[in-house]
Amino acid sequence: MDVVNGIKPDQLGAPTPCRDYDVRKLLNHLLYWGPSLEGAARKELVPPPDTPEDETDVPDDWQDELVANLAKLAAAWSEPAAWDGTTHMGGPTELPAALVGGMVTGEVVIHGTDLARATGQHLEFDADLLEYVHKELVANVEWGRDMGVYGPEVPVPADAPLLDRILGLTGRNPS
């Protein structure tokens, strides 16, 4: 959340490591999908807004709104029941809740890193969290590529830091 609060208004047009988004579009992406991903933890189908993601702009109070959304997202997925059974991720298709939880966790880590790097901030993650995200990503990266979520893998040395290997798997160049 510190990264979100550290973004300055003049950085909204800055490119991010996520090939489809500048900072503004990535913030909008997180705001757009946040309620659906939080609802998934509670096993509630919360469709995304009617206005398409690419036709929406960040609200004036985007920092406060995104920090609040991230706090609600973390609280919802902190409940053990969130990871049991099946759930929906903004649409009618049921998916294993543990799969969705893994995707949500990866989304926050990867896009948090995108925002930090795009705005010249440093972000560190707990080693256990990175191990979990890496394990989930390795298990599901091809599915993500088929969905267009990840680009082609960027080769990263096997002894590179784990975050760099995660970013490489998603199609981002860690350097």
DORO-318714 format. One record per residue: residue number from 1; x, y, z of N, C-alpha, C in turn. Coordinates in pm, whole numbers. Atoms other than C-alpha are relative to their C-alpha. Layout:
BEGIN
<fikol seq="NUM" n_u="X" n_v="Y" n_w="Z" ca_u="X" ca_v="Y" ca_w="Z" c_u="X" c_v="Y" c_w="Z"/>
...
//
This chain:
BEGIN
<fikol seq="1" n_u="82" n_v="-119" n_w="0" ca_u="0" ca_v="0" ca_w="0" c_u="87" c_v="126" c_w="0"/>
<fikol seq="2" n_u="-91" n_v="-112" n_w="4" ca_u="300" ca_v="224" ca_w="50" c_u="33" c_v="40" c_w="-144"/>
<fikol seq="3" n_u="-30" n_v="-29" n_w="141" ca_u="371" ca_v="191" ca_w="-322" c_u="-111" c_v="84" c_w="-60"/>
<fikol seq="4" n_u="113" n_v="-76" n_w="53" ca_u="23" ca_v="316" ca_w="-408" c_u="7" c_v="145" c_w="47"/>
<fikol seq="5" n_u="-8" n_v="-136" n_w="-53" ca_u="63" ca_v="615" ca_w="-178" c_u="123" c_v="75" c_w="-49"/>
<fikol seq="6" n_u="-121" n_v="-64" n_w="50" ca_u="408" ca_v="682" ca_w="-326" c_u="-7" c_v="42" c_w="-146"/>
<fikol seq="7" n_u="14" n_v="-38" n_w="141" ca_u="278" ca_v="730" ca_w="-680" c_u="-43" c_v="146" c_w="-8"/>
<fikol seq="8" n_u="30" n_v="-142" n_w="17" ca_u="279" ca_v="1094" ca_w="-784" c_u="-86" c_v="20" c_w="-125"/>
<fikol seq="9" n_u="89" n_v="-24" n_w="115" ca_u="18" ca_v="1239" ca_w="-1021" c_u="73" c_v="10" c_w="-134"/>
<fikol seq="10" n_u="-70" n_v="-13" n_w="127" ca_u="283" ca_v="1316" ca_w="-1283" c_u="60" c_v="-132" c_w="-48"/>
<fikol seq="11" n_u="-49" n_v="131" n_w="40" ca_u="374" ca_v="945" ca_w="-1294" c_u="-108" c_v="-88" c_w="-63"/>
<fikol seq="12" n_u="110" n_v="82" n_w="49" ca_u="33" ca_v="823" ca_w="-1414" c_u="19" c_v="-46" c_w="-144"/>
<fikol seq="13" n_u="-25" n_v="39" n_w="139" ca_u="147" ca_v="813" ca_w="-1777" c_u="126" c_v="-82" c_w="-20"/>
<fikol seq="14" n_u="-126" n_v="74" n_w="12" ca_u="471" ca_v="627" ca_w="-1702" c_u="-27" c_v="-145" c_w="-43"/>
<fikol seq="15" n_u="16" n_v="140" n_w="40" ca_u="515" ca_v="287" ca_w="-1871" c_u="32" c_v="-93" c_w="117"/>
<fikol seq="16" n_u="-28" n_v="102" n_w="-101" ca_u="512" ca_v="-24" ca_w="-1653" c_u="59" c_v="-123" c_w="-69"/>
<fikol seq="17" n_u="-48" n_v="125" n_w="59" ca_u="677" ca_v="-362" ca_w="-1705" c_u="-113" c_v="-87" c_w="-59"/>
<fikol seq="18" n_u="115" n_v="72" n_w="55" ca_u="326" ca_v="-492" ca_w="-1784" c_u="-30" c_v="62" c_w="-136"/>
<fikol seq="19" n_u="0" n_v="-53" n_w="137" ca_u="319" ca_v="-452" ca_w="-2161" c_u="-126" c_v="74" c_w="-41"/>
<fikol seq="20" n_u="126" n_v="-61" n_w="42" ca_u="-47" ca_v="-348" ca_w="-2183" c_u="-38" c_v="126" c_w="79"/>
<fikol seq="21" n_u="45" n_v="-106" n_w="-91" ca_u="-52" ca_v="-84" ca_w="-1910" c_u="108" c_v="103" c_w="29"/>
<fikol seq="22" n_u="-80" n_v="-101" n_w="-66" ca_u="94" ca_v="247" ca_w="-1815" c_u="-51" c_v="4" c_w="145"/>
<fikol seq="23" n_u="38" n_v="-2" n_w="-141" ca_u="59" ca_v="340" ca_w="-1446" c_u="-150" c_v="24" c_w="15"/>
<fikol seq="24" n_u="143" n_v="-32" n_w="-11" ca_u="-288" ca_v="493" ca_w="-1493" c_u="-87" c_v="-122" c_w="-35"/>
<fikol seq="25" n_u="80" n_v="115" n_w="42" ca_u="-423" ca_v="190" ca_w="-1680" c_u="14" c_v="-116" c_w="98"/>
<fikol seq="26" n_u="-19" n_v="108" n_w="-96" ca_u="-272" ca_v="-50" ca_w="-1428" c_u="-77" c_v="29" c_w="129"/>
<fikol seq="27" n_u="79" n_v="-36" n_w="-118" ca_u="-426" ca_v="140" ca_w="-1136" c_u="-148" c_v="-23" c_w="-29"/>
<fikol seq="28" n_u="139" n_v="21" n_w="36" ca_u="-757" ca_v="134" ca_w="-1319" c_u="-34" c_v="-149" c_w="-2"/>
<fikol seq="29" n_u="20" n_v="145" n_w="3" ca_u="-720" ca_v="-242" ca_w="-1378" c_u="-21" c_v="-54" c_w="142"/>
<fikol seq="30" n_u="12" n_v="47" n_w="-139" ca_u="-670" ca_v="-299" ca_w="-1005" c_u="-129" c_v="48" c_w="64"/>
<fikol seq="31" n_u="126" n_v="-52" n_w="-53" ca_u="-963" ca_v="-75" ca_w="-914" c_u="-121" c_v="-72" c_w="-62"/>
<fikol seq="32" n_u="110" n_v="62" n_w="75" ca_u="-1186" ca_v="-235" ca_w="-1179" c_u="-29" c_v="-141" c_w="51"/>
<fikol seq="33" n_u="18" n_v="141" n_w="-37" ca_u="-1127" ca_v="-598" ca_w="-1072" c_u="-1" c_v="-24" c_w="150"/>
<fikol seq="34" n_u="-9" n_v="19" n_w="-144" ca_u="-1075" ca_v="-544" ca_w="-697" c_u="-126" c_v="-53" c_w="66"/>
<fikol seq="35" n_u="121" n_v="51" n_w="-65" ca_u="-1439" ca_v="-587" ca_w="-588" c_u="-36" c_v="-144" c_w="-42"/>
<fikol seq="36" n_u="28" n_v="137" n_w="45" ca_u="-1478" ca_v="-903" ca_w="-800" c_u="92" c_v="-100" c_w="69"/>
<fikol seq="37" n_u="-96" n_v="90" n_w="-63" ca_u="-1164" ca_v="-1057" ca_w="-654" c_u="-25" c_v="-11" c_w="150"/>
<fikol seq="38" n_u="39" n_v="5" n_w="-141" ca_u="-1271" ca_v="-965" ca_w="-301" c_u="-125" c_v="-87" c_w="15"/>
<fikol seq="39" n_u="122" n_v="82" n_w="-4" ca_u="-1615" ca_v="-1115" ca_w="-370" c_u="30" c_v="-147" c_w="-17"/>
<fikol seq="40" n_u="-37" n_v="141" n_w="20" ca_u="-1449" ca_v="-1435" ca_w="-489" c_u="42" c_v="-65" c_w="131"/>
<fikol seq="41" n_u="-41" n_v="55" n_w="-130" ca_u="-1299" ca_v="-1481" ca_w="-142" c_u="-121" c_v="-33" c_w="86"/>
<fikol seq="42" n_u="122" n_v="21" n_w="-78" ca_u="-1647" ca_v="-1457" ca_w="9" c_u="-100" c_v="-91" c_w="-70"/>
<fikol seq="43" n_u="85" n_v="87" n_w="82" ca_u="-1791" ca_v="-1688" ca_w="-259" c_u="-122" c_v="75" c_w="-53"/>
<fikol seq="44" n_u="106" n_v="-83" n_w="56" ca_u="-2002" ca_v="-1401" ca_w="-393" c_u="37" c_v="37" c_w="-142"/>
<fikol seq="45" n_u="-23" n_v="-41" n_w="138" ca_u="-2036" ca_v="-1335" ca_w="-763" c_u="-20" c_v="151" c_w="-8"/>
<fikol seq="46" n_u="3" n_v="-146" n_w="13" ca_u="-1950" ca_v="-967" ca_w="-801" c_u="51" c_v="32" c_w="-139"/>
<fikol seq="47" n_u="-46" n_v="-31" n_w="136" ca_u="-1944" ca_v="-881" ca_w="-1171" c_u="76" c_v="132" c_w="-2"/>
<fikol seq="48" n_u="-69" n_v="-129" n_w="14" ca_u="-1706" ca_v="-608" ca_w="-1281" c_u="-99" c_v="107" c_w="-48"/>
<fikol seq="49" n_u="90" n_v="-107" n_w="46" ca_u="-1857" ca_v="-267" ca_w="-1365" c_u="-42" c_v="-18" c_w="-145"/>
<fikol seq="50" n_u="52" n_v="10" n_w="136" ca_u="-2065" ca_v="-236" ca_w="-1681" c_u="89" c_v="70" c_w="-102"/>
<fikol seq="51" n_u="-88" n_v="-71" n_w="92" ca_u="-1825" ca_v="15" ca_w="-1835" c_u="127" c_v="-82" c_w="-19"/>
<fikol seq="52" n_u="-122" n_v="79" n_w="23" ca_u="-1538" ca_v="-173" ca_w="-2001" c_u="122" c_v="63" c_w="66"/>
<fikol seq="53" n_u="-120" n_v="-44" n_w="-71" ca_u="-1206" ca_v="-152" ca_w="-1819" c_u="77" c_v="106" c_w="-76"/>
<fikol seq="54" n_u="-80" n_v="-94" n_w="79" ca_u="-1035" ca_v="30" ca_w="-2104" c_u="-73" c_v="131" c_w="-31"/>
<fikol seq="55" n_u="76" n_v="-124" n_w="22" ca_u="-1309" ca_v="294" ca_w="-2117" c_u="-22" c_v="75" c_w="131"/>
<fikol seq="56" n_u="16" n_v="-59" n_w="-131" ca_u="-1277" ca_v="387" ca_w="-1751" c_u="131" c_v="67" c_w="40"/>
<fikol seq="57" n_u="-121" n_v="-67" n_w="-48" ca_u="-1034" ca_v="629" ca_w="-1591" c_u="0" c_v="-5" c_w="152"/>
<fikol seq="58" n_u="-10" n_v="3" n_w="-144" ca_u="-908" ca_v="640" ca_w="-1236" c_u="-76" c_v="118" c_w="59"/>
<fikol seq="59" n_u="71" n_v="-110" n_w="-64" ca_u="-1123" ca_v="847" ca_w="-1001" c_u="100" c_v="97" c_w="64"/>
<fikol seq="60" n_u="-87" n_v="-100" n_w="-62" ca_u="-986" ca_v="1162" ca_w="-839" c_u="64" c_v="-51" c_w="129"/>
<fikol seq="61" n_u="-51" n_v="52" n_w="-127" ca_u="-944" ca_v="978" ca_w="-507" c_u="55" c_v="-142" c_w="-14"/>
<fikol seq="62" n_u="-43" n_v="136" n_w="31" ca_u="-780" ca_v="673" ca_w="-666" c_u="93" c_v="-59" c_w="105"/>
<fikol seq="63" n_u="-91" n_v="57" n_w="-101" ca_u="-510" ca_v="638" ca_w="-398" c_u="-77" c_v="-53" c_w="119"/>
<fikol seq="64" n_u="78" n_v="45" n_w="-116" ca_u="-754" ca_v="621" ca_w="-108" c_u="-86" c_v="-120" c_w="-36"/>
<fikol seq="65" n_u="87" n_v="110" n_w="42" ca_u="-988" ca_v="395" ca_w="-303" c_u="79" c_v="-129" c_w="-20"/>
<fikol seq="66" n_u="-78" n_v="122" n_w="23" ca_u="-715" ca_v="152" ca_w="-409" c_u="57" c_v="-55" c_w="130"/>
<fikol seq="67" n_u="-51" n_v="47" n_w="-130" ca_u="-560" ca_v="136" ca_w="-61" c_u="-112" c_v="-70" c_w="76"/>
<fikol seq="68" n_u="114" n_v="63" n_w="-68" ca_u="-906" ca_v="60" ca_w="83" c_u="-35" c_v="-133" c_w="-66"/>
<fikol seq="69" n_u="32" n_v="125" n_w="70" ca_u="-973" ca_v="-202" ca_w="-187" c_u="103" c_v="-109" c_w="31"/>
<fikol seq="70" n_u="-103" n_v="98" n_w="-29" ca_u="-639" ca_v="-372" ca_w="-124" c_u="-12" c_v="-53" c_w="143"/>
<fikol seq="71" n_u="20" n_v="44" n_w="-139" ca_u="-706" ca_v="-383" ca_w="251" c_u="-117" c_v="-97" c_w="9"/>
<fikol seq="72" n_u="115" n_v="91" n_w="0" ca_u="-1048" ca_v="-541" ca_w="192" c_u="35" c_v="-132" c_w="-68"/>
<fikol seq="73" n_u="-42" n_v="120" n_w="72" ca_u="-895" ca_v="-786" ca_w="-56" c_u="85" c_v="-89" c_w="90"/>
<fikol seq="74" n_u="-87" n_v="76" n_w="-90" ca_u="-627" ca_v="-892" ca_w="192" c_u="-81" c_v="-61" c_w="115"/>
<fikol seq="75" n_u="82" n_v="52" n_w="-110" ca_u="-881" ca_v="-929" ca_w="473" c_u="-87" c_v="-116" c_w="-46"/>
<fikol seq="76" n_u="89" n_v="106" n_w="50" ca_u="-1118" ca_v="-1137" ca_w="260" c_u="77" c_v="-129" c_w="-27"/>
<fikol seq="77" n_u="-78" n_v="120" n_w="30" ca_u="-845" ca_v="-1376" ca_w="143" c_u="80" c_v="-50" c_w="120"/>
<fikol seq="78" n_u="-63" n_v="47" n_w="-123" ca_u="-705" ca_v="-1400" ca_w="497" c_u="-88" c_v="-102" c_w="73"/>
<fikol seq="79" n_u="93" n_v="96" n_w="-61" ca_u="-1010" ca_v="-1604" ca_w="594" c_u="26" c_v="-139" c_w="-59"/>
<fikol seq="80" n_u="-27" n_v="136" n_w="52" ca_u="-933" ca_v="-1980" ca_w="568" c_u="-110" c_v="-53" c_w="-93"/>
<fikol seq="81" n_u="110" n_v="49" n_w="83" ca_u="-1278" ca_v="-2048" ca_w="418" c_u="7" c_v="52" c_w="-143"/>
<fikol seq="82" n_u="-12" n_v="-56" n_w="134" ca_u="-1190" ca_v="-1829" ca_w="120" c_u="67" c_v="-99" c_w="-95"/>
<fikol seq="83" n_u="-81" n_v="90" n_w="80" ca_u="-956" ca_v="-2102" ca_w="-2" c_u="-66" c_v="-136" c_w="-24"/>
<fikol seq="84" n_u="69" n_v="129" n_w="10" ca_u="-1207" ca_v="-2389" ca_w="22" c_u="-106" c_v="3" c_w="-110"/>
<fikol seq="85" n_u="108" n_v="15" n_w="96" ca_u="-1444" ca_v="-2516" ca_w="-245" c_u="26" c_v="71" c_w="-131"/>
<fikol seq="86" n_u="-9" n_v="-70" n_w="127" ca_u="-1517" ca_v="-2322" ca_w="-560" c_u="-51" c_v="142" c_w="18"/>
<fikol seq="87" n_u="46" n_v="-138" n_w="-3" ca_u="-1583" ca_v="-1959" ca_w="-638" c_u="-4" c_v="54" c_w="-142"/>
<fikol seq="88" n_u="10" n_v="-68" n_w="129" ca_u="-1635" ca_v="-1713" ca_w="-921" c_u="98" c_v="117" c_w="-1"/>
<fikol seq="89" n_u="-91" n_v="-113" n_w="13" ca_u="-1392" ca_v="-1454" ca_w="-1050" c_u="-62" c_v="103" c_w="-94"/>
<fikol seq="90" n_u="66" n_v="-104" n_w="77" ca_u="-1630" ca_v="-1191" ca_w="-1179" c_u="-94" c_v="-49" c_w="-108"/>
<fikol seq="91" n_u="87" n_v="57" n_w="102" ca_u="-1818" ca_v="-1427" ca_w="-1411" c_u="-62" c_v="-129" c_w="49"/>
<fikol seq="92" n_u="74" n_v="117" n_w="-45" ca_u="-2038" ca_v="-1735" ca_w="-1400" c_u="82" c_v="-129" c_w="12"/>
<fikol seq="93" n_u="-79" n_v="123" n_w="-4" ca_u="-1759" ca_v="-1993" ca_w="-1442" c_u="52" c_v="-25" c_w="140"/>
<fikol seq="94" n_u="-53" n_v="36" n_w="-131" ca_u="-1681" ca_v="-2176" ca_w="-1121" c_u="142" c_v="-52" c_w="-15"/>
<fikol seq="95" n_u="-139" n_v="42" n_w="-2" ca_u="-1315" ca_v="-2226" ca_w="-1042" c_u="35" c_v="-42" c_w="142"/>
<fikol seq="96" n_u="-44" n_v="33" n_w="-136" ca_u="-1135" ca_v="-2387" ca_w="-749" c_u="44" c_v="127" c_w="74"/>
<fikol seq="97" n_u="-32" n_v="-121" n_w="-77" ca_u="-1108" ca_v="-2124" ca_w="-477" c_u="150" c_v="14" c_w="23"/>
<fikol seq="98" n_u="-144" n_v="-7" n_w="-21" ca_u="-745" ca_v="-2215" ca_w="-411" c_u="72" c_v="52" c_w="-125"/>
<fikol seq="99" n_u="-57" n_v="-50" n_w="126" ca_u="-665" ca_v="-2150" ca_w="-779" c_u="-20" c_v="151" c_w="-9"/>
<fikol seq="100" n_u="30" n_v="-143" n_w="6" ca_u="-836" ca_v="-1810" ca_w="-766" c_u="83" c_v="75" c_w="104"/>
<fikol seq="101" n_u="-81" n_v="-64" n_w="-103" ca_u="-662" ca_v="-1726" ca_w="-438" c_u="145" c_v="13" c_w="-42"/>
<fikol seq="102" n_u="-137" n_v="-6" n_w="50" ca_u="-328" ca_v="-1810" ca_w="-595" c_u="15" c_v="106" c_w="-107"/>
<fikol seq="103" n_u="-4" n_v="-101" n_w="106" ca_u="-408" ca_v="-1591" ca_w="-895" c_u="-6" c_v="141" c_w="60"/>
<fikol seq="104" n_u="15" n_v="-131" n_w="-65" ca_u="-514" ca_v="-1302" ca_w="-671" c_u="131" c_v="39" c_w="69"/>
<fikol seq="105" n_u="-126" n_v="-27" n_w="-69" ca_u="-197" ca_v="-1331" ca_w="-463" c_u="108" c_v="39" c_w="-101"/>
<fikol seq="106" n_u="-96" n_v="-32" n_w="105" ca_u="16" ca_v="-1335" ca_w="-776" c_u="-27" c_v="134" c_w="-63"/>
<fikol seq="107" n_u="38" n_v="-129" n_w="60" ca_u="-175" ca_v="-1041" ca_w="-921" c_u="50" c_v="117" c_w="85"/>
<fikol seq="108" n_u="-41" n_v="-108" n_w="-90" ca_u="-100" ca_v="-827" ca_w="-616" c_u="153" c_v="12" c_w="1"/>
<fikol seq="109" n_u="-147" n_v="-4" n_w="-3" ca_u="270" ca_v="-923" ca_w="-605" c_u="55" c_v="53" c_w="-133"/>
<fikol seq="110" n_u="-53" n_v="-36" n_w="131" ca_u="330" ca_v="-888" ca_w="-978" c_u="-35" c_v="145" c_w="-36"/>
<fikol seq="111" n_u="38" n_v="-138" n_w="34" ca_u="132" ca_v="-568" ca_w="-1033" c_u="55" c_v="100" c_w="101"/>
<fikol seq="112" n_u="-66" n_v="-88" n_w="-97" ca_u="269" ca_v="-422" ca_w="-710" c_u="142" c_v="30" c_w="-43"/>
<fikol seq="113" n_u="-136" n_v="-17" n_w="51" ca_u="615" ca_v="-478" ca_w="-852" c_u="-1" c_v="88" c_w="-125"/>
<fikol seq="114" n_u="11" n_v="-84" n_w="119" ca_u="506" ca_v="-327" ca_w="-1185" c_u="-10" c_v="148" c_w="39"/>
<fikol seq="115" n_u="20" n_v="-140" n_w="-41" ca_u="389" ca_v="-10" ca_w="-1008" c_u="125" c_v="56" c_w="67"/>
<fikol seq="116" n_u="-121" n_v="-47" n_w="-68" ca_u="699" ca_v="12" ca_w="-789" c_u="109" c_v="32" c_w="-101"/>
<fikol seq="117" n_u="-108" n_v="-23" n_w="97" ca_u="938" ca_v="-22" ca_w="-1080" c_u="-32" c_v="117" c_w="-93"/>
<fikol seq="118" n_u="39" n_v="-109" n_w="90" ca_u="742" ca_v="221" ca_w="-1299" c_u="14" c_v="136" c_w="67"/>
<fikol seq="119" n_u="-3" n_v="-129" n_w="-72" ca_u="751" ca_v="487" ca_w="-1028" c_u="125" c_v="18" c_w="85"/>
<fikol seq="120" n_u="-128" n_v="-15" n_w="-68" ca_u="1105" ca_v="436" ca_w="-900" c_u="-2" c_v="-33" c_w="148"/>
<fikol seq="121" n_u="10" n_v="39" n_w="-140" ca_u="1005" ca_v="275" ca_w="-572" c_u="58" c_v="-141" c_w="18"/>
<fikol seq="122" n_u="-52" n_v="133" n_w="-33" ca_u="1150" ca_v="-29" ca_w="-398" c_u="-106" c_v="-75" c_w="80"/>
<fikol seq="123" n_u="102" n_v="82" n_w="-67" ca_u="923" ca_v="-310" ca_w="-286" c_u="63" c_v="-134" c_w="33"/>
<fikol seq="124" n_u="-52" n_v="131" n_w="-41" ca_u="1021" ca_v="-618" ca_w="-89" c_u="-116" c_v="-86" c_w="46"/>
<fikol seq="125" n_u="101" n_v="96" n_w="-41" ca_u="821" ca_v="-931" ca_w="-23" c_u="62" c_v="-105" c_w="89"/>
<fikol seq="126" n_u="-39" n_v="111" n_w="-85" ca_u="840" ca_v="-1204" ca_w="236" c_u="41" c_v="-119" c_w="-88"/>
<fikol seq="127" n_u="-50" n_v="114" n_w="79" ca_u="1036" ca_v="-1506" ca_w="107" c_u="-105" c_v="-109" c_w="-15"/>
<fikol seq="128" n_u="103" n_v="103" n_w="9" ca_u="752" ca_v="-1746" ca_w="187" c_u="-109" c_v="39" c_w="-101"/>
<fikol seq="129" n_u="99" n_v="-48" n_w="97" ca_u="510" ca_v="-1533" ca_w="-14" c_u="51" c_v="-20" c_w="-142"/>
<fikol seq="130" n_u="-56" n_v="17" n_w="134" ca_u="742" ca_v="-1534" ca_w="-313" c_u="9" c_v="-148" c_w="-38"/>
<fikol seq="131" n_u="-2" n_v="144" n_w="28" ca_u="787" ca_v="-1912" ca_w="-285" c_u="-138" c_v="-48" c_w="-42"/>
<fikol seq="132" n_u="137" n_v="39" n_w="33" ca_u="410" ca_v="-1955" ca_w="-289" c_u="-39" c_v="51" c_w="-139"/>
<fikol seq="133" n_u="36" n_v="-57" n_w="130" ca_u="360" ca_v="-1720" ca_w="-586" c_u="74" c_v="-74" c_w="-112"/>
<fikol seq="134" n_u="-77" n_v="71" n_w="101" ca_u="637" ca_v="-1895" ca_w="-779" c_u="-59" c_v="-139" c_w="-25"/>
<fikol seq="135" n_u="58" n_v="133" n_w="14" ca_u="488" ca_v="-2238" ca_w="-712" c_u="-133" c_v="6" c_w="-78"/>
<fikol seq="136" n_u="129" n_v="-15" n_w="68" ca_u="142" ca_v="-2125" ca_w="-823" c_u="20" c_v="40" c_w="-146"/>
<fikol seq="137" n_u="-25" n_v="-47" n_w="135" ca_u="280" ca_v="-1950" ca_w="-1127" c_u="53" c_v="-113" c_w="-88"/>
<fikol seq="138" n_u="-54" n_v="113" n_w="77" ca_u="482" ca_v="-2252" ca_w="-1242" c_u="-112" c_v="-97" c_w="-35"/>
<fikol seq="139" n_u="109" n_v="95" n_w="23" ca_u="169" ca_v="-2468" ca_w="-1207" c_u="-102" c_v="52" c_w="-101"/>
<fikol seq="140" n_u="110" n_v="-55" n_w="79" ca_u="-57" ca_v="-2229" ca_w="-1399" c_u="41" c_v="98" c_w="-109"/>
<fikol seq="141" n_u="-45" n_v="-104" n_w="93" ca_u="159" ca_v="-2012" ca_w="-1625" c_u="-49" c_v="-25" c_w="-143"/>
<fikol seq="142" n_u="45" n_v="26" n_w="138" ca_u="62" ca_v="-2186" ca_w="-1949" c_u="-148" c_v="34" c_w="-16"/>
<fikol seq="143" n_u="142" n_v="-36" n_w="1" ca_u="-306" ca_v="-2146" ca_w="-1866" c_u="-12" c_v="152" c_w="-9"/>
<fikol seq="144" n_u="1" n_v="-146" n_w="4" ca_u="-236" ca_v="-1777" ca_w="-1801" c_u="42" c_v="54" c_w="-136"/>
<fikol seq="145" n_u="-41" n_v="-44" n_w="134" ca_u="-56" ca_v="-1744" ca_w="-2134" c_u="-113" c_v="-23" c_w="-101"/>
<fikol seq="146" n_u="113" n_v="29" n_w="90" ca_u="-348" ca_v="-1911" ca_w="-2312" c_u="-110" c_v="105" c_w="14"/>
<fikol seq="147" n_u="102" n_v="-102" n_w="-25" ca_u="-576" ca_v="-1650" ca_w="-2154" c_u="49" c_v="140" c_w="-39"/>
<fikol seq="148" n_u="-55" n_v="-129" n_w="35" ca_u="-343" ca_v="-1369" ca_w="-2264" c_u="43" c_v="83" c_w="120"/>
<fikol seq="149" n_u="-38" n_v="-72" n_w="-122" ca_u="-257" ca_v="-1277" ca_w="-1905" c_u="151" c_v="21" c_w="7"/>
<fikol seq="150" n_u="-146" n_v="-6" n_w="-4" ca_u="117" ca_v="-1348" ca_w="-1942" c_u="56" c_v="-3" c_w="-141"/>
<fikol seq="151" n_u="-71" n_v="3" n_w="127" ca_u="356" ca_v="-1287" ca_w="-2227" c_u="94" c_v="-119" c_w="-5"/>
<fikol seq="152" n_u="-99" n_v="107" n_w="10" ca_u="622" ca_v="-1525" ca_w="-2351" c_u="106" c_v="15" c_w="110"/>
<fikol seq="153" n_u="-97" n_v="-1" n_w="-109" ca_u="872" ca_v="-1621" ca_w="-2084" c_u="127" c_v="75" c_w="-41"/>
<fikol seq="154" n_u="-129" n_v="-67" n_w="17" ca_u="1178" ca_v="-1398" ca_w="-2051" c_u="101" c_v="-85" c_w="76"/>
<fikol seq="155" n_u="-98" n_v="85" n_w="-69" ca_u="1478" ca_v="-1619" ca_w="-1975" c_u="70" c_v="74" c_w="113"/>
<fikol seq="156" n_u="-65" n_v="-54" n_w="-119" ca_u="1619" ca_v="-1558" ca_w="-1629" c_u="88" c_v="-111" c_w="56"/>
<fikol seq="157" n_u="-85" n_v="105" n_w="-55" ca_u="1914" ca_v="-1745" ca_w="-1474" c_u="-67" c_v="-72" c_w="117"/>
<fikol seq="158" n_u="61" n_v="81" n_w="-106" ca_u="1810" ca_v="-2026" ca_w="-1240" c_u="41" c_v="47" c_w="139"/>
<fikol seq="159" n_u="-45" n_v="-47" n_w="-131" ca_u="2009" ca_v="-1865" ca_w="-958" c_u="-36" c_v="148" c_w="23"/>
<fikol seq="160" n_u="45" n_v="-139" n_w="-17" ca_u="1847" ca_v="-1522" ca_w="-1004" c_u="-93" c_v="8" c_w="121"/>
<fikol seq="161" n_u="96" n_v="-14" n_w="-110" ca_u="1642" ca_v="-1382" ca_w="-715" c_u="-138" c_v="-50" c_w="-43"/>
<fikol seq="162" n_u="129" n_v="62" n_w="30" ca_u="1303" ca_v="-1548" ca_w="-691" c_u="-97" c_v="99" c_w="-65"/>
<fikol seq="163" n_u="89" n_v="-98" n_w="63" ca_u="1114" ca_v="-1228" ca_w="-775" c_u="34" c_v="17" c_w="-147"/>
<fikol seq="164" n_u="-40" n_v="-11" n_w="140" ca_u="1315" ca_v="-1198" ca_w="-1096" c_u="-50" c_v="-120" c_w="-80"/>
<fikol seq="165" n_u="49" n_v="119" n_w="70" ca_u="1224" ca_v="-1556" ca_w="-1188" c_u="-151" c_v="5" c_w="-18"/>
<fikol seq="166" n_u="146" n_v="-16" n_w="12" ca_u="858" ca_v="-1483" ca_w="-1119" c_u="-31" c_v="96" c_w="-114"/>
<fikol seq="167" n_u="25" n_v="-99" n_w="104" ca_u="869" ca_v="-1175" ca_w="-1340" c_u="32" c_v="-55" c_w="-138"/>
<fikol seq="168" n_u="-35" n_v="61" n_w="127" ca_u="1045" ca_v="-1365" ca_w="-1617" c_u="-107" c_v="-96" c_w="-49"/>
<fikol seq="169" n_u="107" n_v="93" n_w="38" ca_u="775" ca_v="-1633" ca_w="-1612" c_u="-121" c_v="73" c_w="-57"/>
<fikol seq="170" n_u="118" n_v="-74" n_w="45" ca_u="510" ca_v="-1366" ca_w="-1663" c_u="24" c_v="80" c_w="-127"/>
<fikol seq="171" n_u="-31" n_v="-73" n_w="121" ca_u="689" ca_v="-1219" ca_w="-1963" c_u="60" c_v="135" c_w="22"/>
<fikol seq="172" n_u="-62" n_v="-128" n_w="-31" ca_u="849" ca_v="-927" ca_w="-1785" c_u="151" c_v="-18" c_w="8"/>
<fikol seq="173" n_u="-145" n_v="2" n_w="-11" ca_u="1217" ca_v="-845" ca_w="-1809" c_u="36" c_v="57" c_w="137"/>
<fikol seq="174" n_u="-27" n_v="-49" n_w="-135" ca_u="1335" ca_v="-821" ca_w="-1448" c_u="105" c_v="110" c_w="8"/>
<fikol seq="175" n_u="-103" n_v="-105" n_w="-5" ca_u="1622" ca_v="-591" ca_w="-1540" c_u="-53" c_v="127" c_w="-64"/>
//
